[in-house]
Structure formats: C-alpha cells, structure tokens
Amino acid sequence: MTARIDHLVIAARELEEGARWFEATFGIAPGPGGAHPLMGTHNRLAKIATAQFPGAYLEIIAIDPRAAPQRAAGTHRWFDLDDATLQARLARGGPRLVHFVVSVSDAAAAVHALAHERIDRGRLLEASRDTPAGRLSWQITVRDDGQRLFYGALPTLIQWGPVHPTDSMADSGVSLRSLTLAHPRADDLHVAMRAIGLAGIPLTAGPPNLRAAFDTPRGIVTLDSQGS
C-alpha cells in the first residue's frame, strides 16, 4: 500500500477571510473552489505541486453560513470545523494550517490497516462537487465526531475518482518545499503512517505541530499548526 500527500488544509472562520490571508501570506490570490453540500462547507484552492509532491494543492476551507450540512443529525463536519476550541483559535489568530490529506489507491484497505492498529480513522464517505471542468468525485474518511486525530498530524485518507482537482488548475506560483510533523506519541504516529504506506515525511517527538514550507513570490514561507 502506498500513500502520498494530496493536499494541505487551512481552516478559516470565514472563506473570504481565508482568501485575504492567503494573498497577504503568499503574495498571490488563491484560485476558485466550490461548495460541499454534504458538510456545509466551501473552499478556495491553490496548486502547490512539485516533482517531489505531484498533484499537491492547498485548500482554504470554512463553514458555509448559507448551507446546512446534509450529514445525519448528530454527526460533525470534517477537519474539526465544528470544534469550539478550533473556532476560537481561528477567531483570535486568523486562518491557520490544521491538517493534511493523503491520496491512496485503496481507501477501504487503508482504513482497515489503521483499524488493525486500533486507530479509528472514520467511515469512508462518498462526496462530490461540480466544477467547470466536470464533476469531482471522491471517497474520504470522516469520523462521526469530525476529529482529525493526533492534533491533525494523522492524515485524512482520500481516494479520487477519474478526475483530480489539479488536472484543471493553473500553476499558482507557490510550491510545497517540505512537510514535517511532530507529536508526543511519535512512535504511534509512525506506526500509523507505515500502515497506510506513507513514507518520506519527517516525524519527531515533541509538542504537536505540522510545519509546511513553501517557495512563493515572497520567498520561503513557513506555516506551523502549533497544536491547532
């Protein structure tokens, strides 16, 4: 089984605030995105792919105040967006890196591999959205409680249909240099990464953190999740 970085997740309290933050941080405006009726969220996207991280992109995501999620009552949105502590941090400090998603060829097998390690990555949901280039469809792991796990350092799993978002994305001028992880339970996290076939991401023991470095029109930009 193999996995690779699909996209990084930037959570924002409001989507337009996220877009303004992106432009102020990276020196360019993010590209368009879309809405997710299942979750009641919407996003903006930017391609950050390189030879080392083919197909990678960055997602700015926020709760859509105009849309009610179509998930069953009692379940939560993905990426901890319903978490009061995370929303408070976004209100105080603005948009921030909170998570990443990896692409796998067999999401059901990857979920099973994590379950074997006693990690509940969540149910595999079918999702889709329409774009000018056609319909995007995917399977993605989402826990009923919406939790990311390991302070966002355990990736969400995604398996795309025949079309990938970056197929129709123009180069943004921003590219991903590196992603590194830190967590107090680094050994447990390493076991989980190995179970899904994710290699090449440095992982150390320490306070929870995701650190992503980018080449941008403004030089090297580094983002830290700092346990968000």
N, CA, C and O of each residue as an XYZ file, in Angstrom:
912
protein
N       0.839     -1.190      0.000
C       0.000      0.000      0.000
C       0.881      1.250      0.000
O       1.874      1.313      0.725
N       0.523      2.224     -0.799
C       1.268      3.481     -0.830
C       0.306      4.657     -0.681
O      -0.873      4.572     -1.026
N       0.845      5.751     -0.157
C       0.066      6.983      0.015
C       0.978      8.157     -0.302
O       2.197      8.063     -0.156
N       0.390      9.253     -0.733
C       1.176     10.457     -0.988
C       0.361     11.678     -0.584
O      -0.868     11.635     -0.518
N       1.071     12.762     -0.316
C       0.381     13.996      0.079
C      -0.539     14.454     -1.045
O      -0.111     14.622     -2.187
N      -1.806     14.651     -0.705
C      -2.783     15.147     -1.666
C      -2.981     16.641     -1.491
O      -2.820     17.414     -2.435
N      -3.338     17.051     -0.253
C      -3.463     18.494     -0.030
C      -3.309     18.855      1.438
O      -3.512     18.032      2.331
N      -2.944     20.104      1.657
C      -2.847     20.684      2.988
C      -4.111     21.481      3.265
O      -4.692     22.075      2.357
N      -4.534     21.491      4.525
C      -5.803     22.109      4.898
C      -5.546     23.351      5.752
O      -4.938     23.274      6.820
N      -6.014     24.477      5.265
C      -6.003     25.730      6.010
C      -7.437     26.020      6.440
O      -8.312     26.217      5.597
N      -7.678     26.047      7.745
C      -9.019     26.350      8.242
C      -9.165     27.855      8.441
O      -8.238     28.526      8.894
N     -10.330     28.370      8.101
C     -10.629     29.789      8.276
C     -12.014     29.923      8.889
O     -12.887     29.083      8.670
N     -12.202     30.986      9.656
C     -13.525     31.239     10.234
C     -14.515     31.609      9.137
O     -15.671     31.188      9.171
N     -14.061     32.395      8.165
C     -14.868     32.759      7.002
C     -14.002     32.595      5.764
O     -12.802     32.867      5.808
N     -14.590     32.155      4.666
C     -13.805     31.846      3.477
C     -13.113     33.076      2.902
O     -11.956     32.995      2.490
N     -13.794     34.197      2.868
C     -13.156     35.398      2.312
C     -12.004     35.869      3.187
O     -11.009     36.385      2.678
N     -12.130     35.696      4.494
C     -11.005     35.997      5.378
C      -9.829     35.095      5.033
O      -8.680     35.537      5.024
N     -10.122     33.821      4.748
C      -9.067     32.901      4.356
C      -8.397     33.312      3.063
O      -7.177     33.208      2.939
N      -9.176     33.777      2.095
C      -8.612     34.214      0.822
C      -7.726     35.444      1.002
O      -6.669     35.545      0.381
N      -8.154     36.379      1.850
C      -7.332     37.568      2.110
C      -6.040     37.179      2.821
O      -4.973     37.713      2.519
N      -6.140     36.245      3.769
C      -4.950     35.760      4.475
C      -3.973     35.117      3.493
O      -2.768     35.355      3.565
N      -4.489     34.313      2.587
C      -3.631     33.641      1.615
C      -2.868     34.665      0.778
O      -1.660     34.533      0.582
N      -3.567     35.681      0.286
C      -2.912     36.679     -0.551
C      -1.884     37.473      0.243
O      -0.813     37.786     -0.277
N      -2.193     37.801      1.492
C      -1.236     38.542      2.321
C      -0.018     37.685      2.670
O       1.090     38.203      2.813
N      -0.226     36.379      2.806
C       0.859     35.475      3.203
C       1.736     35.086      2.035
O       2.961     35.088      2.156
N       1.132     34.751      0.899
C       1.872     34.198     -0.227
C       2.098     35.173     -1.375
O       2.912     34.906     -2.259
N       1.399     36.284     -1.374
C       1.624     37.276     -2.415
C       0.818     37.055     -3.674
O       1.023     37.767     -4.657
N      -0.080     36.108     -3.681
C      -0.966     35.856     -4.820
C      -2.351     35.521     -4.284
O      -2.506     35.168     -3.115
N      -3.341     35.631     -5.138
C      -4.699     35.258     -4.738
C      -4.905     33.767     -4.968
O      -4.373     33.223     -5.935
N      -5.664     33.087     -4.106
C      -5.959     31.679     -4.352
C      -6.902     31.529     -5.535
O      -7.599     32.470     -5.917
N      -6.913     30.332     -6.108
C      -7.835     30.052     -7.194
C      -9.233     29.773     -6.671
O      -9.469     29.799     -5.463
N     -10.160     29.507     -7.582
C     -11.529     29.202     -7.167
C     -11.620     27.826     -6.516
O     -10.705     27.009     -6.622
N     -12.722     27.592     -5.853
C     -13.001     26.296     -5.254
C     -14.449     25.947     -5.488
O     -14.946     26.062     -6.608
N     -15.127     25.522     -4.446
C     -16.529     25.170     -4.591
C     -17.166     24.893     -3.252
O     -16.598     25.195     -2.203
N     -18.355     24.315     -3.296
C     -19.128     24.028     -2.088
C     -19.232     22.523     -1.884
O     -19.167     21.740     -2.831
N     -19.397     22.140     -0.613
C     -19.548     20.733     -0.242
C     -20.900     20.584      0.475
O     -20.965     20.750      1.693
N     -21.968     20.277     -0.252
C     -23.292     20.192      0.374
C     -23.352     19.189      1.524
O     -24.069     19.408      2.500
N     -22.602     18.089      1.414
C     -22.652     17.076      2.461
C     -22.212     17.641      3.805
O     -22.760     17.274      4.844
N     -21.217     18.540      3.788
C     -20.628     19.053      5.013
C     -21.028     20.482      5.346
O     -20.772     20.954      6.454
N     -21.655     21.178      4.396
C     -21.980     22.579      4.637
C     -20.736     23.441      4.725
O     -20.665     24.357      5.545
N     -19.751     23.150      3.878
C     -18.508     23.919      3.842
C     -18.244     24.381      2.413
O     -18.866     23.900      1.465
N     -17.317     25.314      2.276
C     -16.863     25.732      0.946
C     -15.386     26.060      1.012
O     -14.831     26.239      2.096
N     -14.735     26.139     -0.174
C     -13.284     26.281     -0.167
C     -12.768     27.115     -1.325
O     -13.499     27.439     -2.261
N     -11.489     27.454     -1.237
C     -10.685     28.023     -2.322
C      -9.426     27.171     -2.405
O      -8.977     26.632     -1.393
N      -8.853     27.045     -3.597
C      -7.747     26.125     -3.813
C      -6.569     26.806     -4.500
O      -6.727     27.813     -5.190
N      -5.383     26.231     -4.294
C      -4.180     26.683     -4.997
C      -3.276     25.483     -5.216
O      -3.001     24.727     -4.284
N      -2.820     25.309     -6.436
C      -1.918     24.210     -6.765
C      -0.531     24.501     -6.207
O       0.006     25.589     -6.414
N       0.057     23.523     -5.491
C       1.394     23.695     -4.895
C       2.289     22.515     -5.269
O       3.238     22.197     -4.552
N       1.981     21.869     -6.395
C       2.656     20.636     -6.788
C       4.102     20.874     -7.211
O       4.452     21.923     -7.751
N       4.923     19.870     -6.949
C       6.317     19.814     -7.397
C       6.610     18.382     -7.821
O       5.751     17.507     -7.710
N       7.833     18.144     -8.310
C       8.226     16.774     -8.649
C       8.194     15.886     -7.415
O       7.858     14.706     -7.508
N       8.541     16.443     -6.263
C       8.522     15.674     -5.018
C       7.113     15.445     -4.507
O       6.826     14.419     -3.890
N       6.221     16.419     -4.769
C       4.832     16.333     -4.292
C       3.875     16.501     -5.477
O       3.173     17.509     -5.567
N       3.844     15.528     -6.376
C       2.989     15.663     -7.573
C       1.511     15.682     -7.193
O       1.066     14.909     -6.345
N       0.770     16.562     -7.821
C      -0.659     16.643     -7.563
C      -1.048     17.345     -6.280
O      -2.227     17.362     -5.927
N      -0.080     17.933     -5.564
C      -0.405     18.560     -4.282
C      -1.082     19.913     -4.485
O      -0.777     20.648     -5.424
N      -2.002     20.219     -3.585
C      -2.635     21.537     -3.602
C      -2.937     21.964     -2.175
O      -2.864     21.161     -1.244
N      -3.273     23.220     -2.016
C      -3.617     23.784     -0.717
C      -5.086     24.156     -0.738
O      -5.579     24.757     -1.692
N      -5.779     23.788      0.334
C      -7.210     24.075      0.454
C      -7.457     25.035      1.608
O      -7.063     24.768      2.743
N      -8.107     26.145      1.316
C      -8.633     27.032      2.354
C     -10.096     26.660      2.518
O     -10.858     26.720      1.553
N     -10.505     26.276      3.728
C     -11.861     25.774      3.933
C     -12.520     26.456      5.129
O     -11.859     26.778      6.116
N     -13.817     26.667      5.029
C     -14.585     27.309      6.102
C     -16.011     26.789      6.068
O     -16.478     26.275      5.052
N     -16.685     26.930      7.183
C     -18.115     26.629      7.236
C     -18.864     27.630      6.361
O     -18.614     28.833      6.431
N     -19.772     27.132      5.546
C     -20.596     27.990      4.699
C     -21.832     28.401      5.498
O     -22.693     27.562      5.765
N     -21.937     29.665      5.882
C     -23.071     30.074      6.730
C     -24.414     29.975      6.031
O     -25.456     30.039      6.684
N     -24.409     29.820      4.722
C     -25.669     29.766      3.964
C     -26.154     28.341      3.733
O     -27.231     28.134      3.172
N     -25.363     27.354      4.163
C     -25.687     25.963      3.839
C     -25.724     25.106      5.096
O     -24.818     25.173      5.927
N     -26.754     24.315      5.231
C     -26.834     23.343      6.320
C     -26.246     22.028      5.838
O     -26.558     21.585      4.733
N     -25.402     21.396      6.642
C     -24.823     20.122      6.204
C     -25.892     19.056      5.995
O     -26.899     19.027      6.702
N     -25.664     18.183      5.019
C     -26.608     17.119      4.707
C     -26.273     15.819      5.426
O     -26.945     14.808      5.223
N     -25.230     15.837      6.274
C     -24.907     14.636      7.051
C     -26.019     14.347      8.062
O     -26.842     15.208      8.373
N     -26.018     13.120      8.561
C     -27.037     12.715      9.534
C     -26.937     13.565     10.793
O     -25.854     14.013     11.167
N     -28.061     13.779     11.434
C     -28.092     14.541     12.683
C     -27.168     13.891     13.713
O     -27.108     12.667     13.835
N     -26.452     14.741     14.448
C     -25.547     14.242     15.474
C     -24.133     14.013     14.997
O     -23.245     13.764     15.812
N     -23.894     14.090     13.683
C     -22.537     13.963     13.159
C     -21.949     15.359     12.920
O     -22.667     16.359     12.894
N     -20.633     15.398     12.749
C     -19.938     16.679     12.660
C     -19.240     16.843     11.312
O     -19.012     15.880     10.580
N     -18.914     18.094     11.016
C     -18.168     18.378      9.788
C     -16.748     17.825      9.882
O     -16.230     17.561     10.967
N     -16.136     17.660      8.710
C     -14.755     17.190      8.662
C     -13.781     18.230      9.212
O     -14.112     19.406      9.357
N     -12.568     17.758      9.512
C     -11.424     18.584      9.919
C     -11.652     19.368     11.210
O     -11.031     20.410     11.417
N     -12.545     18.873     12.087
C     -12.801     19.535     13.368
C     -13.398     20.927     13.219
O     -13.284     21.741     14.136
N     -14.025     21.216     12.101
C     -14.541     22.572     11.889
C     -15.667     22.933     12.843
O     -15.957     24.114     13.031
N     -16.310     21.937     13.453
C     -17.345     22.223     14.444
C     -16.781     22.329     15.857
O     -17.529     22.574     16.803
N     -15.482     22.150     16.009
C     -14.876     22.167     17.338
C     -14.774     23.603     17.857
O     -14.206     24.468     17.190
N     -15.324     23.851     19.041
C     -15.367     25.212     19.591
C     -13.966     25.750     19.874
O     -13.713     26.940     19.689
N     -13.060     24.889     20.317
C     -11.697     25.344     20.607
C     -10.993     25.791     19.340
O     -10.336     26.832     19.327
N     -11.127     25.006     18.262
C     -10.511     25.398     16.995
C     -11.118     26.689     16.480
O     -10.387     27.574     16.033
N     -12.435     26.820     16.530
C     -13.062     28.043     16.038
C     -12.626     29.256     16.851
O     -12.489     30.351     16.306
N     -12.406     29.069     18.151
C     -11.930     30.175     18.986
C     -10.525     30.588     18.572
O     -10.212     31.779     18.549
N      -9.674     29.617     18.244
C      -8.319     29.943     17.800
C      -8.342     30.670     16.461
O      -7.554     31.587     16.234
N      -9.239     30.264     15.581
C      -9.364     30.953     14.299
C      -9.859     32.385     14.500
O      -9.419     33.299     13.802
N     -10.766     32.580     15.445
C     -11.281     33.920     15.730
C     -10.184     34.812     16.298
O     -10.120     35.999     15.980
N      -9.316     34.238     17.144
C      -8.245     35.031     17.761
C      -7.084     35.281     16.806
O      -6.582     36.400     16.702
N      -6.668     34.236     16.115
C      -5.424     34.318     15.357
C      -5.538     34.273     13.860
O      -4.531     34.391     13.162
N      -6.756     34.103     13.338
C      -6.924     34.059     11.899
C      -6.709     32.669     11.333
O      -6.471     31.723     12.084
N      -6.790     32.536     10.018
C      -6.643     31.235      9.360
C      -5.310     30.579      9.695
O      -4.316     31.258      9.954
N      -5.303     29.234      9.686
C      -4.081     28.537     10.047
C      -4.072     27.123      9.471
O      -5.117     26.534      9.194
N      -2.867     26.605      9.302
C      -2.671     25.221      8.896
C      -3.163     24.301     10.004
O      -2.756     24.457     11.156
N      -4.038     23.338      9.680
C      -4.578     22.454     10.713
C      -4.460     20.969     10.384
O      -4.612     20.134     11.276
N      -4.192     20.620      9.127
C      -4.309     19.208      8.787
C      -3.726     18.955      7.394
O      -3.400     19.894      6.668
N      -3.599     17.679      7.033
C      -3.281     17.323      5.668
C      -4.005     16.040      5.290
O      -4.434     15.268      6.148
N      -4.130     15.835      3.992
C      -4.878     14.712      3.436
C      -3.947     13.957      2.508
O      -3.197     14.564      1.743
N      -3.993     12.624      2.572
C      -3.172     11.823      1.667
C      -4.056     11.032      0.722
O      -5.140     10.573      1.085
N      -3.568     10.887     -0.490
C      -4.266     10.129     -1.514
C      -3.801      8.675     -1.481
O      -2.602      8.397     -1.444
N      -4.752      7.762     -1.494
C      -4.447      6.334     -1.502
C      -5.206      5.681     -2.658
O      -6.240      6.184     -3.097
N      -4.682      4.561     -3.141
C      -5.330      3.874     -4.257
C      -6.467      2.984     -3.793
O      -7.362      2.667     -4.576
N      -6.446      2.573     -2.519
C      -7.499      1.713     -1.963
C      -7.824      2.205     -0.555
O      -7.227      1.758      0.424
N      -8.777      3.131     -0.470
C      -9.086      3.754      0.816
C      -9.648      2.746      1.808
O      -9.352      2.824      3.001
N     -10.454      1.800      1.333
C     -11.025      0.801      2.238
C      -9.927     -0.031      2.887
O      -9.992     -0.329      4.080
N      -8.924     -0.406      2.106
C      -7.808     -1.178      2.651
C      -7.002     -0.354      3.643
O      -6.534     -0.880      4.652
N      -6.837      0.933      3.363
C      -6.092      1.800      4.273
C      -6.836      1.977      5.593
O      -6.214      1.985      6.655
N      -8.152      2.118      5.540
C      -8.960      2.211      6.760
C      -8.804      0.928      7.574
O      -8.661      0.971      8.796
N      -8.833     -0.198      6.894
C      -8.682     -1.491      7.568
C      -7.302     -1.597      8.208
O      -7.172     -2.100      9.324
N      -6.271     -1.127      7.508
C      -4.908     -1.193      8.050
C      -4.785     -0.370      9.324
O      -4.119     -0.790     10.271
N      -5.421      0.802      9.358
C      -5.393      1.606     10.571
C      -6.206      0.960     11.686
O      -5.812      1.008     12.851
N      -7.328      0.363     11.338
C      -8.143     -0.323     12.352
C      -7.354     -1.465     12.988
O      -7.507     -1.745     14.177
N      -6.510     -2.122     12.191
C      -5.658     -3.194     12.721
C      -4.715     -2.652     13.792
O      -4.321     -3.378     14.705
N      -4.357     -1.373     13.677
C      -3.500     -0.721     14.679
C      -4.338     -0.024     15.755
O      -3.819      0.783     16.526
N      -5.626     -0.336     15.800
C      -6.569      0.213     16.782
C      -6.735      1.731     16.637
O      -6.864      2.454     17.625
N      -6.728      2.186     15.405
C      -6.964      3.591     15.100
C      -8.227      3.689     14.245
O      -8.289      3.119     13.156
N      -9.219      4.403     14.737
C     -10.469      4.602     14.013
C     -10.363      5.890     13.207
O     -10.568      6.985     13.730
N     -10.040      5.742     11.922
C      -9.867      6.923     11.067
C     -11.215      7.467     10.601
O     -11.281      8.562     10.040
N     -12.278      6.717     10.826
C     -13.609      7.186     10.450
C     -14.185      6.397      9.288
O     -13.507      5.591      8.651
N     -15.452      6.656      9.040
C     -16.119      5.964      7.938
C     -15.689      6.546      6.599
O     -15.269      7.699      6.501
N     -15.804      5.720      5.583
C     -15.480      6.141      4.226
C     -16.751      6.686      3.580
O     -17.708      5.947      3.349
N     -16.750      7.989      3.291
C     -17.928      8.653      2.733
C     -17.726      8.948      1.247
O     -16.611      9.200      0.790
N     -18.811      8.911      0.522
C     -18.818      9.325     -0.885
C     -19.153     10.810     -0.935
O     -20.104     11.259     -0.295
N     -18.377     11.567     -1.693
C     -18.631     13.005     -1.822
C     -18.365     13.432     -3.261
O     -17.688     12.736     -4.018
N     -18.905     14.577     -3.617
C     -18.689     15.094     -4.971
C     -19.019     16.577     -4.996
O     -19.698     17.094     -4.109
N     -18.532     17.246     -6.016
C     -18.952     18.612     -6.297
C     -18.721     18.883     -7.773
O     -17.829     18.300     -8.391
N     -19.525     19.766     -8.330
C     -19.416     20.109     -9.737
C     -18.429     21.250     -9.929
O     -18.368     22.176     -9.120
N     -17.662     21.174    -11.002
C     -16.702     22.209    -11.363
C     -16.877     22.531    -12.845
O     -17.517     21.763    -13.563
N     -16.322     23.649    -13.319
C     -16.414     23.951    -14.753
C     -15.787     22.865    -15.629
O     -16.167     22.696    -16.788
N     -14.807     22.117    -15.055
C     -14.146     21.061    -15.820
C     -14.857     19.718    -15.706
O     -14.417     18.732    -16.298
N     -15.955     19.669    -14.946
C     -16.671     18.405    -14.757
C     -16.840     18.092    -13.279
O     -16.415     18.857    -12.413
N     -17.461     16.971    -13.012
C     -17.742     16.601    -11.624
C     -16.532     15.935    -10.990
O     -15.943     15.011    -11.551
N     -16.172     16.431     -9.795
C     -15.183     15.772     -8.965
C     -15.898     14.807     -8.035
O     -16.895     15.169     -7.411
N     -15.399     13.590     -7.940
C     -15.975     12.615     -7.020
C     -14.848     11.943     -6.253
O     -13.767     11.705     -6.792
N     -15.116     11.640     -4.989
C     -14.078     11.042     -4.169
C     -14.676     10.286     -2.999
O     -15.839     10.478     -2.644
N     -13.874      9.431     -2.413
C     -14.169      8.783     -1.143
C     -13.214      9.356     -0.113
O     -12.027      9.525     -0.393
N     -13.717      9.657      1.074
C     -12.892     10.295      2.091
C     -13.291      9.790      3.472
O     -14.462      9.517      3.734
N     -12.300      9.672      4.347
C     -12.568      9.217      5.709
C     -12.970     10.401      6.576
O     -12.268     11.411      6.633
N     -14.107     10.264      7.251
C     -14.588     11.291      8.179
C     -15.190     10.591      9.391
O     -16.112      9.787      9.255
N     -14.675     10.891     10.556
C     -15.265     10.350     11.779
C     -16.596     11.046     12.064
O     -16.793     12.199     11.681
N     -17.501     10.345     12.734
C     -18.774     10.968     13.086
C     -18.578     12.181     13.986
O     -19.370     13.123     13.942
N     -17.509     12.162     14.815
C     -17.235     13.310     15.676
C     -16.384     14.376     14.979
O     -16.066     15.402     15.579
N     -16.018     14.137     13.722
C     -15.267     15.118     12.945
C     -13.811     15.268     13.311
O     -13.122     16.098     12.718
N     -13.310     14.498     14.265
C     -11.947     14.703     14.760
C     -10.893     14.332     13.718
O     -11.045     13.382     12.950
N      -9.809     15.131     13.726
C      -8.674     14.866     12.839
C      -7.747     13.811     13.427
O      -7.138     13.048     12.678
N      -7.627     13.751     14.738
C      -6.745     12.842     15.484
C      -5.288     13.307     15.435
O      -4.840     13.903     14.456
N      -4.561     13.017     16.523
C      -3.138     13.376     16.656
C      -2.923     14.868     16.360
O      -1.926     15.239     15.740
N      -3.851     15.717     16.799
C      -3.752     17.172     16.562
C      -3.563     17.489     15.076
O      -2.844     18.422     14.718
N      -4.202     16.716     14.232
C      -4.123     16.960     12.793
C      -2.967     16.290     12.098
O      -2.854     16.382     10.875
N      -2.093     15.609     12.843
C      -0.894     15.011     12.241
C      -1.153     13.633     11.637
O      -0.323     13.138     10.874
N      -2.280     13.003     11.959
C      -2.661     11.760     11.291
C      -3.545     12.132     10.111
O      -4.649     12.638     10.311
N      -3.089     11.895      8.889
C      -3.827     12.427      7.743
C      -5.182     11.773      7.533
O      -5.393     10.606      7.860
N      -6.079     12.550      6.985
C      -7.309     12.027      6.419
C      -6.951     11.290      5.135
O      -5.997     11.660      4.451
N      -7.711     10.250      4.804
C      -7.472      9.454      3.598
C      -8.478      9.831      2.523
O      -9.659     10.035      2.806
N      -8.004      9.920      1.296
C      -8.894     10.232      0.180
C      -8.552      9.344     -1.006
O      -7.387      9.042     -1.264
N      -9.583      8.938     -1.714
C      -9.408      8.196     -2.969
C     -10.252      8.883     -4.026
O     -11.479      8.911     -3.934
N      -9.586      9.437     -5.027
C     -10.269     10.216     -6.052
C     -10.850      9.320     -7.136
O     -10.372      8.210     -7.374
N     -11.881      9.823     -7.781
C     -12.411      9.201     -8.977
C     -11.487      9.484    -10.156
O     -10.295      9.717     -9.959
N     -12.012      9.469    -11.371
C     -11.146      9.626    -12.552
C     -10.556     11.018    -12.726
O      -9.595     11.188    -13.476
N     -11.120     12.026    -12.039
C     -10.649     13.409    -12.191
C     -10.073     13.886    -10.862
O     -10.665     13.677     -9.803
N      -8.903     14.535    -10.933
C      -8.278     15.123     -9.737
C      -8.372     16.643     -9.837
O      -8.292     17.181    -10.942
N      -8.538     17.352     -8.721
C      -8.673     18.813     -8.797
C      -7.543     19.512     -9.540
O      -7.789     20.481    -10.258
N      -6.306     19.037     -9.384
C      -5.182     19.738    -10.015
C      -5.130     19.533    -11.524
O      -4.361     20.206    -12.211
N      -5.951     18.596    -12.058
C      -5.942     18.371    -13.510
C      -6.277     19.643    -14.278
O      -5.781     19.858    -15.384
N      -7.119     20.482    -13.686
C      -7.551     21.704    -14.374
C      -7.048     22.973    -13.693
O      -7.504     24.069    -14.017
N      -6.112     22.836    -12.751
C      -5.586     24.004    -12.038
C      -4.352     24.560    -12.737
O      -3.480     23.808    -13.172
N      -4.289     25.873    -12.839
C      -3.072     26.522    -13.328
C      -2.037     26.549    -12.199
O      -2.390     26.523    -11.020
N      -0.766     26.601    -12.572
C       0.275     26.770    -11.557
C       0.031     28.078    -10.815
O      -0.283     29.100    -11.426
N       0.176     28.038     -9.502
C      -0.156     29.203     -8.687
C       1.029     30.130     -8.445
O       0.844     31.283     -8.057
N       2.249     29.632     -8.673
C       3.428     30.397     -8.292
C       3.901     30.066     -6.892
O       4.927     30.577     -6.442
N       3.154     29.209     -6.194
C       3.526     28.725     -4.865
C       3.759     27.219     -4.968
O       2.960     26.509     -5.579
N       4.839     26.734     -4.379
C       5.120     25.303     -4.418
C       5.545     24.808     -3.047
O       6.181     25.532     -2.280
N       5.187     23.575     -2.749
C       5.489     22.974     -1.455
C       6.928     22.486     -1.427
O       7.330     21.667     -2.253
N       7.703     22.994     -0.472
C       9.092     22.548     -0.290
C       9.179     21.328      0.605
O       9.908     20.382      0.306
N       8.429     21.348      1.717
C       8.538     20.266      2.689
C       7.347     20.274      3.629
O       6.681     21.293      3.814
N       7.096     19.116      4.217
C       6.140     18.980      5.309
C       6.794     18.118      6.371
O       7.264     17.019      6.073
N       6.832     18.602      7.609
C       7.387     17.840      8.716
C       6.368     17.799      9.848
O       5.540     18.698      9.986
N       6.440     16.749     10.653
C       5.473     16.523     11.718
C       6.179     16.338     13.051
O       7.299     15.831     13.108
N       5.513     16.754     14.123
C       5.979     16.487     15.483
C       4.783     16.126     16.335
O       3.697     16.685     16.178
N       4.998     15.166     17.259
C       3.916     14.750     18.142
C       4.510     14.013     19.332
O       5.507     13.307     19.180
N       3.911     14.165     20.531
C       4.437     13.457     21.701
C       4.407     11.933     21.535
O       5.261     11.233     22.079
N       3.428     11.423     20.786
C       3.330      9.981     20.529
C       3.845      9.668     19.129
O       3.146      9.084     18.300
N       5.076     10.070     18.897
C       5.651      9.915     17.563
C       5.722      8.452     17.141
O       5.516      8.141     15.968
N       6.010      7.553     18.074
C       6.096      6.135     17.724
C       4.753      5.605     17.230
O       4.699      4.872     16.243
N       3.673      5.972     17.913
C       2.342      5.534     17.485
C       1.984      6.120     16.121
O       1.397      5.445     15.276
N       2.344      7.375     15.923
C       2.054      8.022     14.652
C       2.865      7.385     13.527
O       2.370      7.224     12.411
N       4.099      7.030     13.820
C       4.939      6.365     12.816
C       4.336      5.029     12.406
O       4.341      4.688     11.223
N       3.823      4.277     13.353
C       3.169      3.004     13.048
C       1.976      3.229     12.117
O       1.776      2.475     11.165
N       1.192      4.258     12.393
C       0.032      4.564     11.560
C       0.454      4.948     10.141
O      -0.162      4.518      9.166
N       1.503      5.758     10.035
C       1.996      6.152      8.712
C       2.458      4.929      7.917
O       2.167      4.794      6.729
N       3.171      4.060      8.590
C       3.668      2.850      7.924
C       2.506      1.969      7.476
O       2.572      1.345      6.417
N       1.436      1.917      8.283
C       0.289      1.071      7.949
C      -0.371      1.494      6.642
O      -0.864      0.646      5.898
N      -0.387      2.785      6.355
C      -1.033      3.263      5.119
C      -0.030      3.471      3.987
O      -0.409      3.883      2.890
N       1.254      3.187      4.250
C       2.258      3.300      3.204
C       2.734      4.708      2.930
O       3.172      5.015      1.822
N       2.650      5.571      3.938
C       3.100      6.948      3.766
C       4.536      7.067      4.251
O       4.820      6.873      5.433
N       5.433      7.386      3.337
C       6.853      7.476      3.662
C       7.394      8.836      3.243
O       6.783      9.551      2.450
N       8.568      9.180      3.802
C       9.269     10.385      3.368
C       8.850     11.661      4.054
O       9.292     12.740      3.658
N       8.001     11.576      5.086
C       7.619     12.765      5.841
C       8.326     12.709      7.189
O       8.013     11.840      8.003
N       9.267     13.609      7.448
C       9.990     13.573      8.727
C       9.048     13.723      9.914
O       8.136     14.550      9.902
N       9.285     12.908     10.941
C       8.436     12.880     12.123
C       9.318     12.798     13.354
O      10.162     11.910     13.465
N       9.119     13.731     14.283
C       9.908     13.750     15.509
C       8.985     13.798     16.717
O       7.812     14.157     16.611
N       9.542     13.429     17.870
C       8.799     13.518     19.123
C       8.883     14.947     19.651
O       9.959     15.545     19.667
N       7.749     15.492     20.083
C       7.732     16.855     20.607
C       6.324     17.385     20.664
O       5.376     16.644     20.406
N       6.161     18.658     20.998
C       4.827     19.257     21.018
C       4.157     19.116     19.652
O       4.840     19.199     18.632
N       2.844     18.905     19.603
C       2.157     18.684     18.324
C       2.360     19.846     17.358
O       2.154     21.010     17.702
N       2.774     19.494     16.125
C       2.971     20.544     15.126
C       3.063     19.951     13.731
O       3.663     18.896     13.525
N       2.465     20.640     12.789
C       2.704     20.421     11.368
C       3.442     21.658     10.879
O       3.025     22.785     11.147
N       4.537     21.445     10.161
C       5.279     22.576      9.594
C       5.404     22.373      8.091
O       5.964     21.381      7.625
N       4.877     23.323      7.351
C       4.943     23.280      5.890
C       5.736     24.483      5.400
O       5.499     25.611      5.832
N       6.670     24.239      4.505
C       7.479     25.310      3.915
C       7.175     25.392      2.421
O       7.016     24.374      1.747
N       7.098     26.617      1.922
C       6.710     26.859      0.537
C       7.685     27.820     -0.134
O       8.233     28.714      0.512
N       7.896     27.631     -1.424
C       8.514     28.651     -2.267
C       7.396     29.524     -2.811
O       6.422     29.018     -3.366
N       7.536     30.840     -2.652
C       6.472     31.762     -3.041
C       7.076     33.001     -3.700
O       8.292     33.189     -3.652
N       6.252     33.846     -4.312
C       6.769     35.109     -4.853
C       7.412     35.987     -3.785
O       8.162     36.905     -4.116
N       7.133     35.724     -2.518
C       7.718     36.494     -1.420
C       8.857     35.747     -0.735
O       9.252     36.100      0.376
N       9.381     34.725     -1.387
C      10.448     33.938     -0.793
C       9.883     32.721     -0.081
O       8.745     32.321     -0.327
N      10.676     32.138      0.796
C      10.242     30.956      1.533
C       9.268     31.371      2.635
O       9.572     32.257      3.435
N       8.111     30.738      2.675
C       7.097     30.972      3.703
C       6.901     29.668      4.463
O       6.755     28.603      3.863
N       6.899     29.765      5.795
C       6.716     28.589      6.638
C       5.463     28.759      7.498
O       5.250     29.806      8.109
N       4.649     27.719      7.533
C       3.441     27.711      8.367
C       3.557     26.621      9.410
O       4.040     25.526      9.120
N       3.115     26.916     10.626
C       3.085     25.956     11.724
C       1.674     25.833     12.251
O       0.963     26.831     12.368
N       1.257     24.608     12.572
C      -0.078     24.421     13.140
C      -0.080     24.677     14.638
O      -1.090     25.113     15.190
N       1.044     24.411     15.306
C       1.202     24.645     16.743
C       0.067     24.015     17.550
O      -0.510     24.646     18.435
N      -0.236     22.774     17.230
C      -1.220     22.036     18.008
C      -2.658     22.426     17.758
O      -3.538     22.055     18.535
N      -2.919     23.157     16.706
C      -4.307     23.567     16.402
C      -5.140     22.348     16.025
O      -6.329     22.479     15.735
